[in-house]
């Protein structure tokens, strides 16, 4: 059998085959690159949407649909582990007036003596200090905010500036419970969704409230117990009488 001639036409045919293969590979790479970019762009967009959704759901999940953070309804039967003492981080926001400063020191000593981490923020004569302290507590992811009552001129009410109300709303959205600290039972015009309870403080010698206009079922507990009740989202009264 004779050998097939390897002429210019045959050589040209071989060259055309390899050129076509090379072009095909280049097209395939280009198409593959386009597909990879499309997939990558789609995943990036999907990831951004997922992250935004998670953040939105997270913020929504932190704030209860009804009631305040830490204000468990009477019908609640959810069982959960309590917060560990080592994980407690309390921010105590002082009053805008100096009258309660000495009493605040006693509270701080009481809490620290029980190995509870607490940061105190004085707000005396400093505009915007209470709101700034609440925002700081949110940044620190505190487990409880204790807010001193700003007593009104008639001595019967707790007054709070609009920036404090806005900061308390942010704390609620962040899932941080808030309690109001008073030496006597006060009336407050704050939205009840913004605070879990009002702690009416007194010494251990005071026992249960004696006033006839208070519910007979009311009883005084330690400030430590009251704080953990709120932090653990356990059922409690809106006004709690706490000793320290």
C-alpha positions in Angstrom: 0.0 0.0 0.0 1.4 3.4 -1.0 1.7 6.3 1.5 -0.8 9.1 1.2 0.7 12.2 -0.2 1.2 15.0 2.3 0.6 17.9 0.0 -0.2 21.5 0.7 -3.9 20.8 0.7 -3.6 18.1 3.3 -1.3 20.3 5.4 -3.8 23.2 5.1 -6.6 21.0 6.2 -4.6 20.0 9.3 -3.9 23.6 10.0 -7.6 24.5 9.7 -8.5 21.8 12.2 -6.1 23.0 14.9 -7.1 26.6 14.3 -10.8 25.7 14.7 -10.0 23.7 17.9 -8.1 26.7 19.3 -10.9 29.1 18.5 -13.4 26.7 20.1 -11.3 26.5 23.2 -11.1 30.3 23.4 -14.8 30.6 23.0 -15.3 28.0 25.7 -13.0 29.8 28.0 -14.7 33.1 27.3 -18.1 31.5 27.9 -16.9 29.8 31.1 -15.5 33.1 32.4 -18.8 34.8 31.6 -20.7 32.1 33.4 -18.4 32.3 36.4 -18.8 36.0 36.6 -22.5 35.7 36.4 -22.6 33.1 39.1 -20.3 35.1 41.3 -22.3 38.3 40.8 -25.5 36.4 41.6 -24.0 34.9 44.7 -22.8 38.3 45.8 -26.2 39.7 45.3 -27.9 36.8 47.1 -25.5 37.0 50.0 -26.2 40.7 50.4 -29.9 40.0 50.4 -29.5 37.2 52.9 -27.4 39.3 55.2 -30.0 42.2 55.0 -32.8 39.7 55.8 -30.9 38.2 58.7 -30.2 41.7 60.2 -33.8 42.7 59.7 -35.1 39.5 61.3 -32.6 39.8 64.1 -33.7 43.3 65.0 -37.3 42.2 64.8 -36.7 39.2 67.0 -35.0 41.2 69.7 -38.0 43.4 70.3 -41.1 41.5 71.6 -44.3 41.9 69.7 -46.1 42.9 72.9 -44.8 44.3 76.2 -41.3 45.4 77.1 -38.1 43.5 76.8 -37.7 41.5 80.0 -41.4 41.9 80.8 -42.7 38.3 80.5 -46.5 38.0 80.2 -48.3 36.0 82.8 -49.3 33.4 80.3 -45.7 32.7 79.3 -44.6 29.1 80.0 -41.4 29.1 78.1 -38.5 27.4 80.0 -35.0 28.7 79.4 -31.7 28.8 81.1 -31.0 31.8 83.3 -28.2 34.2 82.5 -24.9 33.4 84.1 -23.6 35.8 86.7 -20.3 36.1 84.9 -22.2 37.3 81.8 -24.1 40.1 83.5 -23.2 43.6 82.4 -25.3 46.4 83.9 -25.2 50.0 82.9 -26.6 52.3 85.6 -27.6 55.7 84.3 -27.8 58.3 87.0 -30.4 61.1 87.3 -30.0 64.5 85.8 -30.2 65.9 89.3 -27.6 65.5 92.1 -30.1 64.6 94.8 -29.8 60.8 94.2 -26.0 60.7 93.7 -25.2 59.4 97.2 -28.0 56.8 97.0 -26.6 55.7 93.6 -23.2 55.0 95.3 -24.9 52.6 97.7 -26.5 50.8 94.9 -23.2 50.4 93.1 -21.5 49.1 96.2 -24.4 46.6 96.7 -24.2 45.3 93.1 -20.4 45.1 93.0 -20.4 43.3 96.4 -22.4 40.5 94.6 -19.8 40.2 91.9 -22.0 41.9 89.3 -20.3 44.0 86.6 -21.8 47.4 86.6 -20.9 50.7 84.9 -22.2 54.0 86.3 -22.9 57.0 84.2 -23.4 60.3 86.0 -25.9 62.6 84.2 -25.9 65.5 86.6 -26.2 68.9 84.8 -24.9 67.4 81.5 -27.3 67.8 78.6 -27.9 64.6 76.7 -25.9 62.5 79.1 -28.7 60.0 79.9 -29.4 59.4 76.2 -25.6 59.0 75.5 -25.2 56.5 78.3 -28.1 54.4 77.0 -26.6 54.4 73.5 -23.3 53.3 75.0 -25.1 50.5 76.8 -26.5 49.3 73.4 -23.0 49.4 71.9 -21.6 47.4 74.8 -24.5 44.9 74.4 -25.3 45.2 78.1 -27.7 42.8 79.7 -29.6 45.4 81.7 -30.0 49.2 81.8 -31.0 50.8 85.1 -32.3 54.3 84.6 -32.7 56.7 87.4 -36.0 58.7 87.5 -35.7 62.4 86.8 -38.2 63.6 89.5 -40.6 66.3 88.4 -41.2 69.5 90.3 -44.2 68.1 92.1 -42.1 65.1 93.1 -44.7 62.6 91.8 -43.5 62.0 88.2 -40.5 60.7 86.3 -39.6 63.0 83.5 -37.4 62.1 80.5 -36.3 64.2 77.5 -37.2 63.2 74.0 -33.6 62.0 73.2 -33.9 59.6 76.2 -37.1 58.2 74.8 -35.5 57.7 71.4 -32.5 56.0 73.0 -34.8 53.7 75.0 -36.6 52.8 71.8 -33.2 51.8 70.3 -32.5 49.7 73.4 -35.8 47.9 73.0 -35.0 47.1 69.4 -31.6 45.8 70.5 -33.3 43.5 73.0 -31.9 45.1 76.1 -34.3 45.3 79.1 -34.6 48.6 80.9 -35.8 49.2 84.5 -36.5 52.6 86.1 -35.0 53.2 89.5 -37.0 55.3 92.0 -36.9 55.8 95.8 -40.7 56.1 95.9 -43.4 54.9 93.6 -43.6 57.4 90.8 -45.9 58.0 87.9 -44.2 57.9 84.5 -45.6 58.9 81.1 -43.1 56.6 79.3 -44.5 54.1 76.9 -44.8 50.9 79.0 -43.2 49.0 76.1 -39.9 50.9 76.8 -39.2 49.6 80.3 -39.7 46.2 82.0 -40.4 47.4 85.5 -40.0 50.2 88.0 -37.8 49.3 90.9 -39.0 51.1 94.1 -35.9 51.0 96.3 -35.8 50.8 100.1 -33.7 49.3 102.9 -34.1 45.7 104.0 -35.7 46.9 107.2 -38.7 48.3 105.3 -40.2 44.9 104.5 -43.3 44.9 102.4 -45.0 48.2 101.3 -47.3 49.4 104.0 -49.3 51.9 102.0 -53.0 50.9 101.7 -53.2 52.0 98.1 -50.7 49.4 97.1 -51.7 45.8 96.3 -51.5 43.5 99.3 -49.7 40.9 97.2 -46.8 43.3 96.6 -43.7 42.2 98.5 -40.1 43.5 98.7 -37.3 41.4 97.2 -33.6 42.1 97.0 -32.4 44.3 94.2 -30.3 41.4 92.9 -33.3 39.2 92.7 -35.4 41.9 90.9 -32.6 42.4 88.4 -32.2 38.8 87.6 -36.0 38.4 87.3 -36.0 41.0 84.5 -32.8 39.8 82.8 -34.2 36.2 82.7 -37.5 37.5 81.3 -39.5 35.9 84.2 -43.0 36.9 85.1 -43.1 39.9 87.4 -45.1 43.0 88.4 -44.6 46.2 86.5 -43.7 47.9 89.9 -41.3 45.9 92.0 -40.2 46.8 95.5 -36.5 46.1 96.0 -34.2 46.3 98.9 -30.4 46.8 98.8 
